Amino acid sequence: MVRAKYQAVLDLGEKLNIQNGDVSEDNGILKVKGTAATQYEKNLLWDAIKAAGGENPSDIMADIKVADESVYARHTVASGETLGKIAKHYYGDAMKYKDIFEANTDILKNPDLIYPDQELIIPNL
């Protein structure tokens, strides 16, 4: 029953390719463990947990670790994207594009020139 309630979380975990994943149910509590690639992916999982179970769900215990804590996320540029649009997506603030640019000066020379398929580091702020 509780597994069905959180099926969207489990599906997201598969989509994100969560490593060392384990799911069990014990006395009506769903226990979820695994390792997300980045903090951003961990946050996505927590957002999904809260969407299904509310702000402080009591029927799920999640132990989600992060494999790479040196970055917030890694992003592959898609056609039509700008650093501002990417910053808005990850941070909710387009002006944080400067932080993304600074973290990627090894591959970016101008914040207005990014290209599809470039992999950008989205830094921890």
C-alpha positions in Angstrom: 0.0 0.0 0.0 2.7 2.5 1.0 4.9 1.4 -1.9 2.1 2.4 -4.3 1.9 5.8 -2.6 5.6 6.4 -3.4 5.8 4.7 -6.7 6.6 8.0 -8.4 9.7 8.3 -6.1 10.8 4.8 -7.0 10.3 5.5 -10.7 12.3 8.7 -10.5 15.1 6.8 -8.7 15.2 4.4 -11.7 15.2 7.3 -14.2 18.0 9.0 -12.3 20.0 5.7 -12.2 20.3 5.8 -8.4 23.2 3.5 -7.4 23.1 0.9 -4.6 19.4 1.3 -4.4 17.4 -0.8 -1.9 13.7 -0.6 -1.2 11.9 -2.5 1.6 8.7 -2.2 3.5 8.4 -2.8 7.3 5.3 -2.3 9.4 3.8 0.2 7.0 7.0 2.2 6.5 8.8 2.3 3.2 12.6 2.2 3.6 14.5 3.6 0.6 18.3 3.7 0.3 20.6 4.7 -2.5 23.2 7.1 -3.9 22.4 10.0 -6.2 25.0 11.3 -8.5 24.7 14.9 -7.3 22.9 17.0 -4.7 20.5 18.2 -7.3 19.3 14.7 -8.0 19.0 14.0 -4.2 16.9 17.2 -4.0 14.6 16.0 -6.8 14.0 12.7 -4.9 13.2 14.6 -1.7 10.8 16.9 -3.7 9.1 13.8 -5.0 8.8 12.3 -1.5 7.3 15.5 -0.2 4.9 15.6 -3.2 3.6 12.1 -2.3 3.7 12.2 1.5 3.6 15.8 2.5 6.2 18.0 4.2 7.1 15.6 7.0 6.0 12.1 5.9 6.0 9.5 8.6 5.5 6.4 6.4 8.8 6.6 4.6 12.5 6.6 5.7 14.9 7.7 3.0 18.7 7.4 3.3 20.0 9.1 0.1 23.7 9.7 -0.2 25.5 11.8 -2.9 28.3 10.4 -4.9 29.8 13.7 -6.1 29.5 16.5 -3.5 32.0 18.7 -5.3 29.3 20.0 -7.6 25.5 20.7 -7.3 24.8 19.2 -10.7 26.2 18.5 -14.2 24.2 19.8 -17.1 24.4 19.0 -20.8 23.5 22.1 -22.8 20.5 21.7 -25.1 19.8 23.8 -28.2 18.4 27.2 -27.3 19.6 27.3 -23.7 21.4 30.2 -22.1 23.3 30.3 -18.9 20.5 32.5 -17.4 17.9 29.8 -18.3 20.1 27.1 -16.8 20.7 29.1 -13.6 16.9 29.7 -13.3 16.3 26.0 -13.6 18.8 24.9 -10.9 18.8 27.9 -8.6 15.5 29.7 -9.3 17.5 32.9 -10.2 18.7 33.7 -13.7 21.3 36.1 -12.4 23.3 33.2 -10.9 24.5 32.5 -14.4 27.7 34.3 -13.4 28.4 31.5 -10.9 27.9 28.8 -13.6 30.2 30.8 -16.0 32.9 31.1 -13.3 32.8 27.4 -12.6 33.3 26.6 -16.3 35.9 29.1 -17.5 38.0 26.1 -18.6 35.5 25.5 -21.5 33.6 28.8 -21.6 35.3 32.1 -22.7 32.1 34.2 -22.9 28.9 33.7 -20.9 26.8 34.5 -24.0 28.4 31.7 -26.0 27.4 28.2 -25.0 26.8 25.3 -27.4 24.7 22.2 -27.4 26.3 19.1 -25.9 28.7 21.0 -23.7 28.7 19.5 -20.2 28.7 22.3 -17.6 29.4 22.1 -13.9 26.6 23.6 -11.8 28.5 24.7 -8.7 27.3 24.4 -5.1 26.4 27.9 -3.9 
